[in-house]
């Protein structure tokens, strides 16, 4: 669709909206929260400032809603064209966001927070527009560990204590989600990731190849690379991340604060289009199959469709003979619960950055989360997409070690762990 048709689509929608309000639809606006109303439709129009947006992604199953927003043309509905841009590493995504080569990205939650605070790279004010998915990552352990009897956290702890050597584990980015899941799981089994093992950084698509040649004993990464390790018979699933924290936040739609300031309507349009794509993916198993077929292509994840599909459908096998249907598989919408950028989710990553010495001092946890997580824009986008909004901006969760996180006292929580840097 060319720009002329896009423009005419916006005009039609504006016209319909105006006539609906004039005909008494103004009563409907009374049902919209005042904060949403006041920020909506800047200058009387929702026309995007930038019609074409480059959104970076890493070859992972959880890039699906970004890809499907473009492939299924949910973007056109909101007057934009999304161009998914395949990137080689999270460091590359970070650098291209900071220098403006990318408008936005499918990106690690903790990476955005790290850049905002100047840890893990250059410092720049950042924005989280929405959460892209819950669940669907895992920690993969090598067959060599299995041969020594280490098949879970408890037996790994025993092996490390008795068979003295250097144990190497990989994550995907120092401030990112996978680093935090790996550290949390190890620490829950009294293994200090900063002292008892060696931790290295490896881009997601390179995890399996590195384990194959013996460079690591375990890794934490998103799908499909955990299932790929099982299919290739080089590793097994030690734990899924949904067992560490059920319905945990994962990738976000991230951008710079500067981009949002210059292009608020475009930011809202991107968010609305991707909310719709996530809702479409979650709507049926047939849609999930179609998504797996699409993202398996060379332009996106570049692996066998079946390797993606199994865990997309919640059908898990751990490589040790156990199979199960996991109700907490990767979700992209889940009645709106997935996409809302809860302040407590962002704050949790800060508590872990403090726990592991990435932050030397306690930040103002809530102020940082409020600055980064653009709940105002998200509410506008969700309203435009007809998505469900939660009751509050915080949520409560119980972790694998029984500790509850609710965002109420982040400083106490961050300082309360027995195992830390």
C-alpha positions in Angstrom: 0.0 0.0 0.0 1.4 3.4 -1.0 1.6 6.5 1.2 -1.4 8.0 -0.6 -3.6 5.0 0.4 -2.2 5.0 3.9 -3.0 8.7 4.3 -6.5 8.1 2.9 -7.0 5.3 5.5 -6.1 7.7 8.3 -8.5 10.3 7.0 -11.3 7.8 6.8 -10.7 6.7 10.3 -10.5 10.3 11.6 -13.7 11.1 9.8 -15.5 8.1 11.3 -14.2 8.9 14.7 -15.3 12.5 14.4 -18.7 11.6 13.1 -19.2 8.9 15.8 -18.4 11.5 18.5 -20.6 14.1 16.9 -23.5 11.5 16.9 -23.4 11.0 20.6 -20.3 8.8 20.8 -18.8 11.4 23.1 -20.5 9.4 25.9 -18.0 6.6 25.1 -15.1 8.9 25.9 -16.4 9.1 29.4 -15.5 5.4 29.8 -11.9 6.1 28.8 -9.5 6.9 31.7 -8.7 10.7 31.7 -5.0 10.0 31.4 -5.7 8.2 28.2 -8.0 10.9 26.9 -5.7 13.7 27.6 -2.7 12.2 25.7 -4.6 10.8 22.8 -4.7 12.1 19.2 -2.0 14.8 19.5 -3.0 17.9 17.6 -6.3 16.4 16.8 -4.9 13.6 14.7 -3.4 10.2 15.3 -1.4 10.4 12.0 2.1 8.8 12.5 5.0 11.3 12.2 7.1 8.5 10.7 5.4 6.2 8.3 8.1 3.6 7.9 9.8 2.1 11.0 12.7 -0.3 11.3 12.3 -2.7 14.2 15.3 -4.8 15.0 15.0 -8.4 16.2 17.2 -11.3 17.1 16.4 -14.8 15.7 14.2 -16.1 18.5 10.7 -17.4 18.7 9.7 -14.4 20.8 10.2 -12.0 17.9 7.0 -13.4 16.4 4.6 -10.6 17.2 6.9 -8.0 15.6 7.3 -10.2 12.5 3.6 -11.1 12.2 2.6 -7.4 12.7 4.4 -6.8 9.4 3.6 -10.1 7.6 -0.1 -9.9 8.4 -0.2 -6.1 7.8 -1.6 -5.1 11.2 0.8 -2.2 10.8 -1.1 -0.8 7.8 -4.2 -0.5 9.9 -2.4 2.1 12.0 -0.8 4.0 9.1 2.7 2.6 9.3 4.9 0.1 7.7 7.1 -2.1 10.0 10.3 -3.3 8.5 11.8 -6.1 10.7 15.6 -5.9 10.7 17.5 -9.1 11.6 20.4 -8.4 13.9 23.4 -10.5 14.9 23.7 -9.8 18.7 22.1 -7.9 21.5 25.1 -5.6 21.6 24.4 -4.7 17.9 20.7 -4.1 18.8 21.8 -1.8 21.6 24.2 0.2 19.5 21.8 0.6 16.6 19.0 1.8 19.0 21.4 4.3 20.6 22.6 5.7 17.3 19.2 5.7 15.6 19.9 3.1 12.9 16.9 1.2 14.4 13.7 3.0 15.3 12.8 0.3 17.9 13.6 -3.3 18.7 12.4 -6.6 20.0 14.9 -6.4 22.9 15.8 -7.8 26.3 14.0 -6.0 29.1 17.2 -5.6 31.2 19.2 -4.3 28.3 16.9 -1.3 28.0 17.2 -0.6 31.7 21.0 -1.1 31.6 21.4 1.5 28.8 19.2 4.0 30.6 21.4 3.8 33.6 24.7 3.5 31.7 25.5 -0.1 32.6 26.4 -2.6 29.9 27.2 0.1 27.4 26.6 3.7 26.4 24.1 5.7 28.5 21.0 7.1 26.9 17.4 7.7 28.0 15.3 4.8 26.9 11.6 3.8 26.7 9.7 0.5 27.0 6.5 0.7 25.0 5.2 -2.7 25.8 6.1 -6.2 26.9 6.2 -8.7 23.9 5.9 -12.0 25.6 5.8 -14.0 28.8 7.7 -17.3 29.4 9.3 -19.6 26.8 13.0 -19.4 27.7 15.1 -22.2 29.3 18.4 -23.2 30.8 20.0 -26.0 28.8 22.7 -28.2 30.3 25.2 -30.3 28.4 25.2 -34.0 28.0 28.6 -34.1 29.7 26.9 -32.8 32.9 24.2 -35.5 32.5 26.9 -38.2 32.3 28.3 -36.9 35.6 24.8 -37.1 37.2 24.0 -33.4 37.1 20.4 -33.1 35.7 18.9 -30.3 37.8 20.0 -27.6 40.2 20.5 -29.8 43.3 22.7 -32.4 41.5 24.6 -29.6 39.7 25.4 -28.0 43.0 26.7 -31.4 44.3 28.9 -31.9 41.1 30.4 -28.5 41.3 31.3 -29.1 45.0 32.9 -32.5 44.4 34.3 -32.5 40.9 36.6 -29.4 41.0 37.1 -27.7 37.6 36.0 -24.5 35.9 32.3 -24.7 34.9 31.2 -22.3 32.2 27.7 -21.0 31.6 26.6 -18.7 28.9 23.9 -15.9 28.8 23.1 -13.5 26.0 23.8 -10.0 27.4 25.2 -8.9 30.8 22.2 -6.9 32.0 19.6 -9.0 30.0 16.9 -11.4 31.0 18.8 -14.6 30.3 21.6 -13.5 32.6 19.1 -12.8 35.3 17.3 -16.1 34.9 20.6 -18.0 34.9 21.9 -16.2 38.0 18.6 -16.5 39.9 18.4 -20.3 39.2 22.0 -21.0 40.1 21.7 -18.9 43.3 18.4 -20.6 44.3 20.6 -23.8 44.4 23.3 -22.1 46.4 25.6 -21.7 43.4 27.1 -18.2 43.2 27.3 -17.2 39.5 30.0 -14.6 40.3 32.3 -17.0 42.3 31.5 -20.7 41.7 31.3 -20.7 37.9 32.5 -18.8 34.9 29.9 -16.8 32.9 30.3 -15.8 29.3 28.2 -13.8 26.8 27.2 -15.6 23.5 24.6 -14.4 20.9 21.5 -16.6 20.9 21.9 -18.3 17.5 25.5 -19.3 18.4 24.6 -21.1 21.7 24.1 -24.6 20.2 27.2 -24.5 18.1 29.3 -23.4 21.1 27.9 -26.2 23.3 28.5 -28.7 20.5 32.3 -28.0 20.6 32.5 -28.0 24.4 32.7 -24.3 25.1 30.1 -24.4 27.8 28.4 -26.6 30.4 25.1 -24.8 30.2 23.3 -21.8 28.7 20.2 -19.7 29.2 18.5 -18.5 26.0 15.2 -18.1 24.3 13.5 -20.7 22.1 14.0 -22.3 19.7 17.7 -22.8 20.7 16.9 -24.9 23.8 14.8 -27.3 21.8 17.4 -27.3 19.0 20.0 -28.5 21.5 17.7 -31.5 22.4 17.0 -32.3 18.7 20.7 -32.1 18.0 21.4 -34.4 21.0 23.9 -32.1 22.6 22.0 -31.0 25.7 18.8 -31.2 27.7 16.5 -28.7 29.5 17.5 -28.3 33.2 14.7 -25.9 33.9 12.3 -23.7 32.0 12.2 -20.0 32.9 8.4 -20.2 33.5 9.4 -22.6 36.4 11.7 -19.9 37.7 9.0 -17.2 37.5 5.6 -18.1 36.0 4.5 -15.5 33.5 7.8 -13.6 33.8 8.4 -10.6 31.6 10.8 -11.2 28.7 11.3 -9.2 25.5 10.0 -5.7 25.2 9.4 -3.3 22.4 12.1 -0.9 23.2 13.2 2.5 21.8 14.9 5.7 22.9 13.1 8.4 24.8 14.2 10.7 22.0 12.3 8.7 19.4 9.1 8.7 21.5 9.4 12.5 22.1 9.7 13.1 18.3 7.3 10.4 17.2 4.6 9.8 19.8 1.9 8.9 17.3 4.3 6.5 15.5 5.3 4.9 18.8 1.6 4.4 19.7 0.9 3.0 16.2 3.7 0.4 16.5 2.5 -0.6 19.9 -1.1 -1.1 18.8 -0.1 -3.1 15.7 2.1 -5.4 17.7 -0.6 -5.8 20.4 -3.0 -7.0 17.6 -0.4 -9.3 16.2 0.2 -10.9 19.7 -3.6 -11.3 20.1 -3.8 -13.0 16.7 -1.0 -15.4 17.5 -2.6 -16.4 20.9 -6.1 -16.7 19.3 -5.7 -20.3 18.1 -3.2 -23.2 17.7 -3.7 -22.8 13.9 -2.4 -19.2 14.2 0.6 -20.4 16.3 1.4 -23.0 13.6 1.2 -20.4 10.9 3.5 -18.2 13.0 6.0 -21.0 13.4 6.0 -21.6 9.7 6.6 -17.9 9.0 9.3 -17.2 11.6 11.2 -20.4 10.8 12.2 -18.9 7.4 15.8 -17.9 6.7 14.9 -14.2 6.9 13.9 -14.6 10.5 14.9 -17.4 12.9 16.4 -19.8 10.2 15.7 -23.2 11.7 13.4 -26.2 11.2 9.7 -25.2 11.7 9.1 -28.3 14.0 11.8 -27.1 16.4 9.9 -23.9 16.9 6.4 -25.3 16.8 6.6 -27.9 19.6 7.3 -25.4 22.4 5.1 -22.7 20.7 2.2 -25.2 21.2 3.3 -25.9 24.8 4.5 -29.5 24.0 7.7 -29.9 25.9 10.2 -32.7 26.2 13.4 -32.2 28.3 15.8 -34.5 26.5 15.9 -36.9 29.5 12.7 -38.8 28.6 10.2 -36.5 30.2 7.4 -35.0 28.1 4.6 -32.7 29.2 2.1 -30.1 28.1 3.1 -26.9 29.7 0.2 -24.5 30.4 2.8 -21.7 30.9 4.3 -21.8 27.5 5.3 -18.6 25.6 2.4 -16.2 25.4 2.1 -13.0 23.3 -1.2 -11.5 24.6 -3.1 -13.7 27.1 -6.1 -11.3 27.4 -3.8 -8.3 27.6 -1.8 -9.5 30.7 1.3 -10.1 28.6 1.7 -6.7 27.0 1.2 -4.2 29.8 4.5 -2.7 30.9 4.1 -3.3 34.7 6.3 -1.0 36.7 7.2 -3.9 39.1 8.5 -5.9 36.2 11.0 -3.2 35.2 12.0 -2.7 38.9 12.7 -6.4 39.3 15.6 -6.2 36.8 17.0 -3.2 38.7 16.9 -5.3 42.0 18.9 -8.0 40.3 21.4 -5.6 38.7 22.0 -4.3 42.3 22.2 -7.9 43.6 24.9 -8.9 41.2 27.0 -5.7 41.5 26.1 -4.2 38.1 24.6 -1.3 40.0 26.8 -0.1 42.9 24.1 1.9 44.7 20.3 1.4 45.0 18.6 3.6 42.3 15.2 5.2 42.9 13.6 2.1 41.6 10.1 3.4 41.1 11.2 6.7 39.5 13.4 4.8 37.0 10.6 2.4 36.1 8.1 5.3 35.6 10.6 7.1 33.4 11.2 4.1 31.1 7.9 2.2 31.0 5.6 4.4 28.9 2.3 3.4 30.5 0.7 6.5 29.1 1.4 5.6 25.5 0.6 1.9 26.1 -2.9 2.7 27.5 -3.6 4.8 24.4 -2.4 2.0 22.1 -4.3 -0.7 24.0 -7.5 1.4 23.7 -7.0 1.8 20.0 -6.4 -1.9 19.6 -9.3 -2.8 21.9 -7.0 -4.6 24.3 -7.8 -5.3 27.9 -6.0 -3.2 30.5 -5.1 -4.5 34.0 -6.3 -2.9 37.2 -3.0 -1.8 38.5 0.6 -0.9 37.4 2.2 -3.5 39.8 1.8 -7.2 40.0 2.9 -9.9 42.5 4.7 -13.1 41.7 6.3 -16.0 43.7 9.7 -17.1 42.4 11.2 -20.6 42.3 12.8 -20.1 45.7 9.5 -19.1 47.3 10.4 -15.4 47.5 7.5 -13.1 46.6 8.2 -10.0 44.4 5.5 -7.3 44.4 7.5 -4.1 43.9 6.6 -2.6 47.3 10.1 -2.5 48.9 12.7 -3.0 46.1 15.6 -1.8 48.2 14.9 -4.4 50.9 14.2 -7.1 48.3 17.5 -6.4 46.5 19.5 -6.5 49.7 17.7 -9.6 51.1 19.4 -12.4 49.1 21.8 -14.7 50.8 23.6 -15.4 47.6 24.8 -12.2 45.9 27.9 -10.6 44.3 
